[in-house]
Amino acid sequence: MGKFELSYAPAIWVLLPLAALGYLVWGTITNAEGHDWAGTVFGESVHGPPWTLWLVWAGVGTWLLIALGVLVLRASLTSEVRGDNQWIFEHGIPHTIHRSPFTRDGGEGFTSPTLIAIDHRADDAQAARIHQALHAWLSDAAVQEHLTHGSLRQPRQVVPTQEIFGPDAKGGYYLESAPGFGSSDDFEAHPWALITEPRDKRSEPNVTTVPRGKKLQRIRAKLRRKAARRSRR
């Protein structure tokens, strides 16, 4: 969960009902007699009976309470998300990402590529064997039909190659999808991913795409600063 989704978006949704509440207060003060208050707040063409004021106040108040609840909930998740991120950065293994021959149909004309992930620690011969085996497997029409409509479609989205071909094929994954990938045009932006085995051994491995260029440089610089601060403690 990113910083915007975790913190910024809930804060924005709190500010919106606060702004509406302030506007209601302003409209009520400027029309102290309470007549045609709706016209004062919403425009001269809008009018309503006095009791409607309480419905609007109740609606805005409920909106504000819900937004505050979401903000508090997201704030309570901050430490958990930071812990998960720390686990990923400490235990994630870099994998190269390769386009597979199987393109998944997302419906309504939207398609997205499925992916082949190869552990960067695999030697050239092992990496080539894994890639060739997955490429051939994913080119098979029966396999594609099974992945589209069979048991692997949900909830399995990250499948280790040793589960498909046996223990000698360790070092790769079939990825039905990965964060940050949308259409086929997005593929070139993410040549790497961190794949992290789950701590509870029951969930699927976590896939974290690695950005390119300046964004990656900023992330690496931030991690180096954090590591330097921890080493001085």
Number of C-alpha atoms within 10 A of each C-alpha: 12 8 10 11 11 19 18 12 15 20 18 14 17 19 15 15 21 17 12 17 17 12 14 21 14 13 18 18 13 13 16 9 9 15 14 16 25 23 15 20 18 13 10 11 8 12 16 12 11 13 8 13 17 10 11 15 15 12 13 19 16 13 18 20 14 15 21 18 14 19 20 14 13 18 14 12 14 15 11 11 16 12 12 16 15 12 15 19 15 10 15 20 17 20 24 18 23 20 17 21 18 20 18 16 12 11 7 6 6 11 14 19 24 22 25 24 29 25 21 15 12 15 10 10 9 18 21 13 12 26 22 12 16 22 19 12 18 21 14 12 11 11 14 17 10 12 19 17 11 11 10 14 12 11 8 14 18 20 16 19 23 15 11 15 14 10 11 10 18 19 21 25 27 22 21 23 17 19 12 14 17 14 13 14 10 12 18 13 14 18 16 20 23 22 23 19 18 16 12 7 8 8 10 17 19 18 22 20 20 19 16 13 8 9 11 12 12 11 12 12 12 12 13 12 11 11 11 11 10 9 8 6 5
